[in-house]
Amino acid sequence: MGSETAAIRVAIVDDHRMLLGALTEWIRNAADDIETVLAVPTWAELLTHPAFPSRVDVVLLDLDLKDNIPVALKIATLRTSGVRAVLMSTYSEPNVVREALAAGALGYLVKSEDADMIVEAIRAAANGESFVSAELDMALSQNDESGSPRLSAQERRVMALYGGGEPVKSVAYQLSISEETAKSYLKRIREKYRMAGIDVGTKVALRKRAIQDGILTPTDIPGGQF
């Protein structure tokens, strides 16, 4: 591409072969800065493909592959490989979305989204930014009847990692942000909860609240202890 910015290299994993072809075409027609380097129907074929991970920046991953491999493990594998994850699903239930974001996905798309939304999510992930459609973000907020404040996707990830026992330095490393930025997120999270009348000033209190709000499960915490 000469002196132009390199294209974002995308891998698509979806067990519906017709959708694989359709997604490839939609992305090609909607964006000239995104290149689909591979499109495969299984997680195993992604891992064994010669282009993965060295020629992949973002994976557009179907949440519903029915292979009994936990999505958290898949996202952790991608993150270790230096690849960002955007999940696709037919489901839009807030709890499913929260779990995906807490696991480290940088985006979540319902398969009914149009091509422009898919492109926007891929570009955001390539920049290390989170993306949830306005409709899903509203559902996340409206579905919460616990009195908890509305957190951004990145704030939920910080809360999940820190509440799960990671030190601030590790949180920053895993999210590819600076330690000061991670501290700023924690300060913002605590302030939002304080404004909602909920004290999460200590790590233990923050952890308990993260579990109560579905951002963490007890199994996410080493030893399952508080």
Secondary structure, 3 states (H helix, E strand, C coil): CCCCCCCEEEEEECCCHHHHHHHHHHHHHHCCCEEEEEEECCHHHHHHCCCCCCCCCEEEEECCCCCCCCHHHHHHHHHHCCCEEEEEECCCCHHHHHHHHHCCCCEEEECCCCHHHHHHHHHHHHCCCCEECHHHHHHHHHCCCCCCCCCCHHHHHHHHHHHCCCCHHHHHHHCCCCHHHHHHHHHHHHHHHHHCCCCCCCHHHHHHHHHHCCCCCHHHCHHHCC
